[in-house]
Amino acid sequence: MFGHSRTSYVCLPCRGAYKQGYGDGVRNCPRCGEAMIHVGSAFQPPKRRDAEGWRVLSVVLHAGLRFHKRGCCGDGSGYRPRTLSEVKARTALARRTGEPFAEALARPVV
């Protein structure tokens, strides 16, 4: 019934994003063979040549944030930073307020 549903996985070293079916188990990158990270179905990857975008994505993913659709209408995953300056501002906010880093990253307004 849901066999056609697909979700995104990324390989940070290759800067590759791939849509694959849902399921258990490790997904390996078709380019390098390394394990990929499940990022969710609301994910839009940066362009492969966008080094800053992939660096920001790495910070977001290592903080534990993903890009899953919210609600019944699939209205996106909420705010995620797109620039290093946004990441730096939220890092400073987390240090200043004691707020968990992942929550500070997901906050739309600093």
N, CA, C and O of each residue as an XYZ file, in Angstrom:
440
protein
N       0.814     -1.188      0.000
C       0.000      0.000      0.000
C       0.863      1.260      0.000
O       0.563      2.204     -0.732
N       1.929      1.297      0.805
C       2.782      2.469      0.862
C       4.132      2.207      0.198
O       5.102      2.907      0.488
N       4.211      1.228     -0.673
C       5.469      0.888     -1.315
C       6.033      2.000     -2.173
O       7.238      2.029     -2.420
N       5.199      2.914     -2.634
C       5.670      4.001     -3.484
C       6.208      5.189     -2.699
O       6.801      6.096     -3.284
N       6.013      5.199     -1.396
C       6.489      6.310     -0.572
C       8.006      6.304     -0.524
O       8.639      5.262     -0.357
N       8.574      7.496     -0.673
C      10.024      7.609     -0.666
C      10.445      8.714      0.292
O       9.674      9.624      0.595
N      11.662      8.617      0.752
C      12.219      9.582      1.675
C      13.659      9.848      1.259
O      14.210      9.116      0.436
N      14.265     10.869      1.809
C      15.613     11.265      1.392
C      16.688     10.767      2.347
O      16.495     10.686      3.560
N      17.818     10.439      1.756
C      19.032     10.067      2.470
C      20.159     10.899      1.881
O      20.141     11.221      0.693
N      21.149     11.253      2.713
C      22.292     12.012      2.193
C      23.599     11.344      2.575
O      23.710     10.658      3.591
N      24.575     11.571      1.725
C      25.958     11.204      2.001
C      26.716     12.517      2.089
O      26.917     13.189      1.077
N      27.137     12.886      3.285
C      27.825     14.172      3.465
C      29.170     14.220      2.748
O      29.469     15.241      2.128
N      30.010     13.160      2.796
C      31.297     13.248      2.091
C      31.151     13.441      0.578
O      31.946     14.157     -0.031
N      30.145     12.813     -0.030
C      29.932     12.924     -1.484
C      29.052     14.106     -1.865
O      28.948     14.457     -3.041
N      28.417     14.720     -0.867
C      27.426     15.773     -1.111
C      26.333     15.260     -2.041
O      25.937     15.925     -2.998
N      25.863     14.062     -1.730
C      24.830     13.439     -2.542
C      23.554     13.247     -1.759
O      23.583     12.921     -0.573
N      22.425     13.450     -2.431
C      21.102     13.227     -1.826
C      20.358     12.241     -2.713
O      20.381     12.353     -3.939
N      19.700     11.279     -2.084
C      19.037     10.216     -2.816
C      17.676      9.939     -2.211
O      17.539      9.861     -0.990
N      16.664      9.790     -3.064
C      15.330      9.379     -2.623
C      15.293      7.854     -2.681
O      15.638      7.248     -3.695
N      14.866      7.247     -1.569
C      14.736      5.802     -1.516
C      13.487      5.462     -0.727
O      12.950      6.303     -0.005
N      13.029      4.240     -0.864
C      11.850      3.796     -0.137
C      12.116      3.722      1.355
O      13.254      3.570      1.799
N      11.029      3.833      2.124
C      11.136      3.686      3.566
C      11.530      2.256      3.887
O      11.241      1.342      3.114
N      12.178      2.057      5.007
C      12.527      0.709      5.420
C      13.600      0.723      6.473
O      14.251      1.737      6.724
N      13.766     -0.423      7.079
C      14.800     -0.572      8.099
C      16.135     -0.881      7.436
O      16.196     -1.269      6.269
N      17.173     -0.705      8.188
C      18.493     -1.058      7.691
C      19.284      0.153      7.247
O      18.749      1.246      7.065
N      20.572     -0.076      7.080
C      21.505      0.965      6.676
C      21.441      1.125      5.163
O      21.415      0.140      4.426
N      21.415      2.356      4.714
C      21.469      2.658      3.281
C      22.880      3.141      2.979
O      23.383      4.052      3.638
N      23.507      2.545      2.006
C      24.861      2.929      1.635
C      24.851      3.802      0.387
O      24.039      3.623     -0.520
N      25.768      4.739      0.372
C      25.899      5.662     -0.746
C      26.288      4.890     -2.011
O      27.209      4.074     -1.981
N      25.588      5.145     -3.122
C      25.950      4.465     -4.360
C      27.285      4.937     -4.952
O      27.851      4.266     -5.814
N      27.784      6.083     -4.495
C      29.057      6.603     -5.012
C      30.257      6.097     -4.227
O      31.244      5.654     -4.815
N      30.176      6.160     -2.874
C      31.359      5.818     -2.069
C      31.156      4.595     -1.176
O      32.127      4.057     -0.643
N      29.918      4.151     -1.004
C      29.650      2.972     -0.189
C      29.503      3.239      1.296
O      29.214      2.316      2.056
N      29.695      4.490      1.735
C      29.543      4.833      3.154
C      28.065      4.855      3.536
O      27.194      5.008      2.679
N      27.794      4.700      4.826
C      26.417      4.758      5.320
C      25.858      6.169      5.140
O      26.534      7.157      5.428
N      24.631      6.248      4.666
C      23.984      7.540      4.470
C      23.131      7.875      5.687
O      22.833      7.005      6.506
N      22.747      9.127      5.798
C      21.915      9.622      6.896
C      20.496      9.824      6.384
O      20.285     10.463      5.353
N      19.521      9.274      7.113
C      18.121      9.485      6.761
C      17.754     10.898      7.179
O      17.861     11.239      8.356
N      17.318     11.734      6.223
C      17.029     13.128      6.520
C      15.550     13.469      6.473
O      15.159     14.527      6.965
N      14.719     12.617      5.903
C      13.281     12.851      5.887
C      12.754     13.254      4.521
O      13.513     13.616      3.622
N      11.452     13.184      4.390
C      10.820     13.392      3.088
C      10.621     14.870      2.728
O      10.295     15.169      1.579
N      10.805     15.797      3.668
C      10.647     17.229      3.377
C      11.985     17.889      3.052
O      12.081     19.116      3.037
N      13.005     17.097      2.794
C      14.363     17.606      2.574
C      14.564     18.102      1.149
O      14.157     17.449      0.187
N      15.195     19.263      1.026
C      15.632     19.800     -0.263
C      17.145     20.018     -0.150
O      17.580     20.869      0.625
N      17.950     19.274     -0.900
C      19.411     19.371     -0.747
C      19.972     20.650     -1.350
O      19.410     21.208     -2.293
N      21.096     21.109     -0.790
C      21.813     22.201     -1.447
C      22.455     21.659     -2.733
O      22.591     20.447     -2.900
N      22.838     22.540     -3.612
C      23.547     22.099     -4.820
C      24.882     21.488     -4.413
O      25.479     21.904     -3.420
N      25.345     20.521     -5.163
C      26.579     19.807     -4.819
C      27.771     20.767     -4.685
O      28.654     20.530     -3.861
N      27.809     21.832     -5.471
C      28.941     22.773     -5.410
C      28.815     23.810     -4.291
O      29.736     24.601     -4.084
N      27.696     23.820     -3.570
C      27.454     24.781     -2.488
C      28.102     24.286     -1.191
O      27.448     23.669     -0.350
N      29.391     24.567     -1.047
C      30.154     24.070      0.110
C      29.577     24.574      1.431
O      29.478     23.810      2.392
N      29.196     25.846      1.491
C      28.631     26.392      2.735
C      27.311     25.704      3.075
O      27.067     25.367      4.233
N      26.477     25.499      2.088
C      25.201     24.824      2.326
C      25.386     23.427      2.893
O      24.655     23.028      3.799
N      26.352     22.676      2.375
C      26.611     21.320      2.877
C      27.241     21.360      4.271
O      27.003     20.464      5.081
N      28.035     22.382      4.554
C      28.618     22.523      5.897
C      27.511     22.812      6.917
O      27.498     22.229      8.002
N      26.591     23.706      6.571
C      25.452     24.017      7.438
C      24.594     22.763      7.626
O      24.174     22.458      8.742
N      24.337     22.042      6.537
C      23.558     20.807      6.623
C      24.221     19.813      7.560
O      23.533     19.154      8.340
N      25.529     19.691      7.503
C      26.260     18.785      8.392
C      26.049     19.161      9.859
O      25.826     18.287     10.697
N      26.118     20.448     10.172
C      25.890     20.914     11.547
C      24.473     20.566     11.990
O      24.266     20.058     13.092
N      23.498     20.843     11.119
C      22.091     20.576     11.444
C      21.869     19.088     11.694
O      21.223     18.712     12.673
N      22.401     18.238     10.812
C      22.198     16.793     10.956
C      22.917     16.238     12.181
O      22.379     15.371     12.872
N      24.122     16.725     12.458
C      24.853     16.246     13.628
C      24.228     16.727     14.937
O      24.490     16.158     15.996
N      23.402     17.776     14.866
C      22.657     18.219     16.051
C      21.408     17.369     16.267
O      20.728     17.502     17.285
N      21.111     16.503     15.313
C      19.969     15.609     15.462
C      18.700     16.075     14.771
O      17.664     15.420     14.887
N      18.756     17.199     14.050
C      17.567     17.690     13.357
C      17.405     16.962     12.030
O      18.386     16.610     11.375
N      16.149     16.743     11.645
C      15.830     16.109     10.375
C      14.761     16.922      9.666
O      14.319     17.947     10.184
N      14.349     16.489      8.510
C      13.424     17.223      7.661
C      12.180     16.392      7.378
O      11.900     16.056      6.228
N      11.448     16.067      8.411
C      10.231     15.278      8.268
C       9.035     16.205      8.107
O       8.991     17.283      8.700
N       8.079     15.785      7.312
C       6.855     16.566      7.137
C       6.087     16.597      8.443
O       6.054     15.614      9.183
N       5.469     17.736      8.717
C       4.672     17.894      9.933
C       3.202     17.908      9.565
O       2.834     18.393      8.495
N       2.372     17.389     10.425
C       0.926     17.491     10.261
C       0.388     16.702      9.084
O       1.140     16.092      8.323
N      -0.913     16.725      8.954
C      -1.576     15.946      7.918
C      -1.391     16.540      6.531
O      -1.556     15.839      5.532
N      -1.055     17.803      6.456
C      -0.931     18.464      5.155
C       0.499     18.486      4.641
O       0.757     18.995      3.550
N       1.437     17.936      5.417
C       2.827     17.925      4.982
C       3.385     19.315      4.785
O       3.934     19.628      3.729
N       3.244     20.160      5.811
C       3.639     21.561      5.679
C       5.106     21.809      6.022
O       5.438     22.878      6.536
N       5.973     20.869      5.757
C       7.399     21.075      5.956
C       7.868     20.692      7.342
O       7.080     20.279      8.192
N       9.149     20.835      7.554
C       9.764     20.397      8.801
C      10.039     21.540      9.759
O      10.636     21.324     10.814
N       9.620     22.746      9.422
C       9.913     23.886     10.267
C      11.209     24.553      9.834
O      11.796     24.190      8.815
N      11.644     25.523     10.611
C      12.826     26.298     10.265
C      14.098     25.469     10.407
O      14.237     24.700     11.358
N      15.016     25.623      9.473
C      16.373     25.095      9.553
C      17.298     26.178      9.012
O      16.981     26.787      7.989
N      18.445     26.444      9.670
C      19.355     27.477      9.174
C      19.930     27.095      7.814
O      20.105     25.916      7.508
N      20.219     28.111      7.004
C      20.768     27.875      5.666
C      22.153     28.486      5.468
O      22.828     28.188      4.483
N      22.581     29.343      6.404
C      23.892     29.985      6.264
C      24.710     29.780      7.530
O      24.169     29.504      8.601
N      26.024     29.920      7.387
C      26.893     29.792      8.559
C      26.638     30.905      9.565
O      26.777     30.685     10.768
N      26.267     32.101      9.097
C      25.987     33.192     10.035
C      24.745     32.865     10.880
O      24.701     33.210     12.060
N      23.744     32.208     10.295
C      22.572     31.791     11.072
C      22.963     30.734     12.097
O      22.476     30.763     13.227
N      23.830     29.802     11.721
C      24.302     28.773     12.658
C      25.072     29.430     13.800
O      24.868     29.084     14.964
N      25.955     30.374     13.479
C      26.745     31.052     14.515
C      25.854     31.835     15.475
O      26.091     31.828     16.683
N      24.829     32.509     14.948
C      23.917     33.269     15.802
C      23.163     32.342     16.753
O      22.974     32.672     17.924
N      22.739     31.199     16.259
C      22.000     30.258     17.101
C      22.908     29.535     18.090
O      22.471     29.165     19.180
N      24.172     29.333     17.712
C      25.144     28.761     18.647
C      25.368     29.729     19.810
O      25.408     29.314     20.969
N      25.513     31.008     19.502
C      25.684     32.021     20.548
C      24.453     32.089     21.439
O      24.575     32.214     22.657
N      23.269     32.007     20.842
C      22.030     32.009     21.617
C      21.981     30.826     22.579
O      21.618     30.981     23.745
N      22.344     29.656     22.090
C      22.325     28.457     22.939
C      23.300     28.601     24.109
O      22.977     28.232     25.238
N      24.469     29.128     23.842
C      25.451     29.327     24.926
C      24.962     30.359     25.935
O      25.109     30.179     27.143
N      24.385     31.433     25.430
C      23.934     32.527     26.295
C      22.754     32.132     27.171
O      22.700     32.497     28.345
N      21.813     31.391     26.606
C      20.573     31.077     27.327
C      20.559     29.701     27.966
O      19.715     29.426     28.820
N      21.481     28.831     27.566
C      21.469     27.464     28.083
C      20.471     26.570     27.348
O      20.265     25.416     27.725
N      19.861     27.108     26.309
C      18.913     26.334     25.499
C      19.676     25.223     24.771
O      20.801     25.445     24.325
N      19.084     24.038     24.646
C      19.758     22.977     23.887
C      20.075     23.436     22.461
O      19.287     24.150     21.840
N      21.229     23.021     21.955
C      21.716     23.467     20.659
C      20.719     23.147     19.532
O      20.481     23.994     18.671
N      20.144     21.957     19.525
C      19.201     21.577     18.473
C      17.975     22.486     18.488
O      17.474     22.859     17.427
N      17.487     22.845     19.666
C      16.330     23.741     19.762
C      16.674     25.143     19.263
O      15.866     25.790     18.597
N      17.880     25.605     19.593
C      18.313     26.925     19.119
C      18.449     26.948     17.606
O      18.128     27.950     16.968
N      18.931     25.827     17.016
C      19.050     25.759     15.561
C      17.689     25.788     14.882
O      17.555     26.349     13.794
N      16.687     25.199     15.499
C      15.361     25.105     14.896
C      14.508     26.353     15.139
O      13.401     26.462     14.611
N      15.023     27.294     15.936
C      14.281     28.517     16.243
C      14.327     29.466     15.053
O      15.415     29.812     14.593
N      13.169     29.897     14.540
C      13.177     30.756     13.359
C      13.683     32.179     13.618
O      14.213     32.810     12.704
N      13.535     32.688     14.821
C      13.943     34.062     15.120
C      14.921     34.044     16.279
O      14.696     33.375     17.288
N      16.016     34.791     16.123
C      17.011     34.868     17.202
C      16.703     36.053     18.064
O      17.413     36.311     19.035
